[in-house]
């Protein structure tokens, strides 16, 4: 099926270039409907893995075609939602969620071993996803809600948050270094302008205070990146089917960095998106990650494919 998906993408790629010269009809009008029907029927529950492949091979924004269809993969169907809401027994509710999540790539569990479900958003939480009470929404790979930027830090902006800390740290260091010589002159009595003394002292105090605070915060997040953990996971160990594992997402130091910053090292320090997280997972985590519980713990029932056993990791286990 994956070969078929790639073949369709290549055909669409060449069709676009032919349509530019020969056909006035937009190729998306001709190809989107059959592709949507086939993919939603066969690999609908893995659409978040398929879309990056389309976007790499095709110049068209294929995500626009599947965005509303993909949302329903994690949202429960109306019938299942009605069953879940009408059921009062907790054990039956957990069973309903387990049946719905069987075909979803979801491996983390609640403390009691149940499927992680958000009652407010009415969806099964993807791995490392948490509900933010301030933003009133579920955030992918949520780290924390930052009041300084008035936003949640997570999947889409974690690299930019780290760069924000690094840039602020360097800026505070620069201010402290440039102001310190004037502070020494005032302290030794070389400059007697009393009107500027308060401003110099206050500016130096703020620069040093924020530098020390940012240094500890930035160092802590660098440690989290090296372990592939979030702040929430550092305080609350993620639970898998085989139990809690604080190193469940650890892939090794280099791959942990690449997961956040991307493979192009020259883009790491630039405030631009340099990491395609989903495509990166497809390329790097599908074969061997013996230290990762994500590939070691999940045990699914057979549903047309090989079951996942402890100690094994396949492409479906990503």
C-alpha positions as CSV (number, residue, x, y, z in Angstrom):
1,X,0.0,0.0,0.0
2,X,2.9,2.4,0.7
3,X,4.3,1.7,-2.7
4,X,0.9,2.6,-4.2
5,X,0.8,5.9,-2.3
6,X,4.3,6.8,-3.5
7,X,3.3,5.8,-7.1
8,X,0.3,8.1,-7.0
9,X,2.4,10.9,-5.7
10,X,4.9,10.5,-8.6
11,X,2.1,10.4,-11.1
12,X,0.6,13.5,-9.7
13,X,4.0,15.2,-9.8
14,X,4.4,14.6,-13.5
15,X,0.8,15.4,-14.2
16,X,1.3,18.8,-12.7
17,X,4.2,19.6,-15.0
18,X,2.2,18.3,-18.0
19,X,-0.9,20.3,-17.1
20,X,1.1,23.5,-17.0
21,X,1.7,23.3,-20.8
22,X,-1.2,21.2,-22.1
23,X,-4.2,21.1,-19.9
24,X,-6.2,24.0,-18.5
25,X,-7.8,21.8,-15.8
26,X,-6.2,21.9,-12.4
27,X,-4.8,18.4,-11.6
28,X,-6.0,18.5,-8.1
29,X,-9.6,18.5,-9.4
30,X,-9.0,15.3,-11.3
31,X,-6.8,13.4,-8.8
32,X,-7.8,14.4,-5.3
33,X,-11.1,12.5,-5.1
34,X,-9.9,9.0,-6.0
35,X,-6.7,9.4,-3.9
36,X,-8.8,10.5,-0.9
37,X,-11.2,7.6,-1.2
38,X,-8.4,5.0,-1.5
39,X,-6.2,6.4,1.2
40,X,-8.9,7.0,3.7
41,X,-10.1,3.4,3.2
42,X,-6.7,1.8,3.4
43,X,-4.4,4.0,5.5
44,X,-6.7,6.5,7.0
45,X,-5.4,5.9,10.5
46,X,-1.9,6.6,9.4
47,X,-2.6,9.8,7.5
48,X,-0.2,11.8,9.6
49,X,2.6,9.6,8.3
50,X,1.5,9.7,4.7
51,X,1.0,13.5,4.3
52,X,4.7,14.4,4.7
53,X,5.6,12.0,1.9
54,X,3.0,13.7,-0.4
55,X,4.3,17.1,0.5
56,X,7.9,16.0,-0.2
57,X,7.1,14.6,-3.6
58,X,4.3,16.9,-4.8
59,X,4.3,20.7,-5.3
60,X,0.6,20.9,-4.3
61,X,-0.5,21.4,-0.7
62,X,-2.0,17.9,-0.3
63,X,-2.6,18.6,3.4
64,X,-5.5,20.8,2.3
65,X,-7.2,17.8,0.8
66,X,-7.0,15.6,3.8
67,X,-7.0,18.1,6.7
68,X,-10.7,17.7,7.6
69,X,-10.6,13.9,7.0
70,X,-7.5,13.4,9.1
71,X,-9.1,15.3,12.1
72,X,-11.8,12.6,12.3
73,X,-9.1,9.9,12.7
74,X,-8.5,10.9,16.3
75,X,-12.0,12.2,16.9
76,X,-14.5,9.5,17.7
77,X,-17.3,8.7,15.2
78,X,-20.7,9.9,16.2
79,X,-21.8,6.3,17.0
80,X,-18.8,5.5,19.1
81,X,-19.1,8.9,20.9
82,X,-22.8,8.2,21.7
83,X,-21.8,4.7,23.0
84,X,-19.1,6.2,25.2
85,X,-21.3,9.0,26.6
86,X,-24.3,6.8,27.3
87,X,-22.1,4.2,29.1
88,X,-21.9,4.7,32.8
89,X,-19.6,1.8,33.7
90,X,-15.9,2.9,33.7
91,X,-14.6,-0.5,32.6
92,X,-16.9,-0.5,29.6
93,X,-15.8,3.0,28.7
94,X,-12.2,2.0,28.8
95,X,-13.0,-1.0,26.6
96,X,-14.8,1.3,24.0
97,X,-11.7,3.6,23.9
98,X,-9.4,0.6,23.5
99,X,-11.4,-0.6,20.5
100,X,-11.3,2.8,18.9
101,X,-7.6,3.3,19.5
102,X,-6.6,-0.2,18.3
103,X,-5.8,1.1,14.8
104,X,-4.3,4.4,16.0
105,X,-0.5,4.7,16.6
106,X,-1.1,5.5,20.3
107,X,1.2,3.8,22.9
108,X,1.1,5.8,26.0
109,X,-1.6,5.1,28.7
110,X,-3.1,6.6,31.8
111,X,-1.8,5.7,35.2
112,X,-4.5,2.9,35.4
113,X,-3.5,1.5,32.0
114,X,-6.4,3.0,30.0
115,X,-6.5,5.0,26.8
116,X,-5.7,8.7,27.2
117,X,-8.9,10.6,26.4
118,X,-9.7,14.3,26.6
119,X,-13.2,14.9,27.8
120,X,-13.1,18.6,26.8
121,X,-11.8,18.2,23.3
122,X,-13.6,14.8,22.9
123,X,-10.6,13.1,21.3
124,X,-8.1,10.3,22.0
125,X,-4.9,12.0,22.9
126,X,-1.9,11.3,20.7
127,X,1.3,10.3,22.5
128,X,2.9,13.2,24.4
129,X,-0.2,15.3,23.9
130,X,-1.8,17.2,26.8
131,X,-4.7,19.5,27.3
132,X,-3.9,23.1,28.2
133,X,-6.4,24.7,30.5
134,X,-5.3,28.2,29.5
135,X,-5.4,27.7,25.8
136,X,-8.4,25.4,26.1
137,X,-7.1,22.9,23.6
138,X,-4.9,19.8,23.3
139,X,-1.3,20.5,22.4
140,X,0.9,18.0,20.6
141,X,4.1,17.2,22.5
142,X,3.2,19.8,25.1
143,X,6.1,21.0,27.2
144,X,4.4,23.8,29.2
145,X,2.4,26.9,29.0
146,X,4.7,29.9,28.9
147,X,3.3,33.2,30.4
148,X,6.2,35.1,28.9
149,X,5.2,34.4,25.3
150,X,1.5,33.8,26.2
151,X,1.4,30.6,24.4
152,X,1.9,26.8,24.8
153,X,5.3,25.4,24.1
154,X,5.1,22.1,22.2
155,X,5.4,20.3,18.9
156,X,5.3,23.3,16.6
157,X,7.4,25.9,18.4
158,X,9.8,24.1,20.8
159,X,12.8,24.9,18.7
160,X,11.8,28.6,18.6
161,X,11.4,28.6,22.3
162,X,14.9,27.3,22.8
163,X,16.3,29.8,20.4
164,X,14.4,32.5,22.3
165,X,16.1,31.5,25.5
166,X,19.5,31.4,23.8
167,X,19.1,34.8,22.2
168,X,17.9,36.3,25.4
169,X,20.7,34.8,27.3
170,X,23.3,36.3,24.9
171,X,21.6,39.6,24.9
172,X,21.6,39.9,28.7
173,X,25.3,38.9,28.7
174,X,26.0,41.6,26.2
175,X,24.2,44.3,28.2
176,X,25.9,43.2,31.5
177,X,29.3,43.2,29.8
178,X,28.9,46.7,28.2
179,X,27.4,48.3,31.4
180,X,29.9,46.7,33.8
181,X,32.8,49.0,32.9
182,X,30.6,52.1,33.8
183,X,29.6,50.4,37.0
184,X,33.3,50.0,37.9
185,X,34.0,53.7,37.1
186,X,31.2,54.8,39.3
187,X,32.3,52.5,42.1
188,X,35.9,53.8,42.0
189,X,34.8,57.4,41.7
190,X,36.1,58.0,38.3
191,X,32.7,59.3,37.1
192,X,30.8,61.7,39.3
193,X,27.6,62.1,37.4
194,X,25.1,61.0,40.0
195,X,22.0,61.3,37.8
196,X,23.1,58.3,35.7
197,X,24.3,56.1,38.6
198,X,20.8,54.7,39.4
199,X,20.2,53.8,35.7
200,X,23.5,52.0,35.4
201,X,23.0,50.1,38.7
202,X,19.4,49.2,37.8
203,X,20.3,48.1,34.3
204,X,23.2,46.0,35.5
205,X,21.1,44.4,38.2
206,X,18.3,43.4,35.7
207,X,20.8,42.1,33.1
208,X,22.6,39.9,35.7
209,X,19.4,38.7,37.3
210,X,17.8,37.7,34.0
211,X,21.1,36.2,32.8
212,X,21.3,33.9,35.8
213,X,17.6,32.9,35.5
214,X,17.8,32.2,31.8
215,X,21.1,30.3,32.2
216,X,19.4,27.8,34.6
217,X,16.2,27.6,32.4
218,X,18.1,27.1,29.2
219,X,20.4,24.6,30.7
220,X,17.5,22.6,32.0
221,X,15.8,22.5,28.6
222,X,19.1,21.5,27.0
223,X,19.1,18.6,29.4
224,X,15.5,17.8,28.5
225,X,16.3,17.8,24.7
226,X,19.3,15.5,25.3
227,X,16.9,13.0,27.0
228,X,14.0,13.7,24.6
229,X,11.7,14.6,27.4
230,X,9.3,17.4,28.0
231,X,8.8,19.4,31.2
232,X,5.6,17.5,31.9
233,X,7.3,14.2,31.3
234,X,10.1,15.1,33.6
235,X,7.7,15.6,36.5
236,X,5.2,12.9,35.5
237,X,6.8,9.8,33.9
238,X,5.0,8.6,30.8
239,X,3.2,5.3,31.1
240,X,3.2,2.6,28.5
241,X,1.6,-0.8,28.3
242,X,4.5,-2.3,30.1
243,X,4.5,0.4,32.8
244,X,6.1,3.8,33.3
245,X,9.4,4.5,31.6
246,X,11.1,7.9,31.9
247,X,13.4,7.1,29.0
248,X,10.6,5.8,26.8
249,X,11.2,8.4,24.0
250,X,15.0,8.6,24.3
251,X,16.6,7.8,20.9
252,X,20.2,8.8,21.7
253,X,21.8,12.2,22.0
254,X,22.2,13.0,18.3
255,X,18.8,11.8,17.2
256,X,17.2,13.6,20.0
257,X,18.7,16.9,18.8
258,X,17.8,16.1,15.2
259,X,14.2,15.5,16.3
260,X,13.9,19.1,17.5
261,X,16.4,21.0,15.3
262,X,16.5,18.9,12.1
263,X,19.4,17.3,10.3
264,X,20.8,20.5,8.7
265,X,23.1,21.7,11.4
266,X,23.7,25.0,9.6
267,X,20.0,25.8,10.3
268,X,20.0,24.9,14.0
269,X,20.6,28.4,15.2
270,X,18.3,30.2,12.8
271,X,14.7,31.0,13.7
272,X,13.3,29.0,10.8
273,X,11.5,25.6,10.7
274,X,14.2,23.1,10.0
275,X,12.7,19.8,11.4
276,X,10.1,17.8,9.7
277,X,9.2,15.7,12.7
278,X,6.9,13.2,11.1
279,X,9.0,12.6,8.0
280,X,12.1,12.3,10.3
281,X,10.3,9.6,12.2
282,X,9.6,7.7,9.0
283,X,13.3,7.8,8.0
284,X,15.1,7.2,11.3
285,X,13.0,5.4,13.9
286,X,11.4,2.7,11.9
287,X,14.3,0.2,11.9
288,X,16.2,0.0,15.2
289,X,15.7,1.9,18.4
290,X,16.4,-0.6,21.1
291,X,16.4,2.0,23.8
292,X,13.0,3.4,22.9
293,X,10.0,2.2,24.7
294,X,7.8,3.5,21.9
295,X,9.0,0.6,19.8
296,X,9.5,-1.9,22.5
297,X,6.4,-1.6,24.6
298,X,3.4,-1.4,22.2
299,X,1.6,-4.8,21.9
300,X,-1.3,-4.6,19.4
301,X,-3.7,-7.3,18.5
302,X,-3.5,-8.7,15.0
303,X,-5.6,-6.8,12.5
304,X,-4.3,-7.7,9.1
305,X,-0.7,-7.2,10.0
306,X,1.9,-8.7,12.3
307,X,1.5,-8.0,16.0
308,X,3.9,-5.9,17.9
309,X,5.9,-7.9,20.5
310,X,8.3,-6.6,23.1
311,X,11.7,-6.1,21.8
312,X,10.6,-5.7,18.2
313,X,10.2,-2.5,16.2
314,X,8.7,-2.2,12.7
315,X,7.6,0.6,10.5
316,X,4.1,0.3,11.9
317,X,5.3,0.8,15.4
318,X,6.4,4.4,14.8
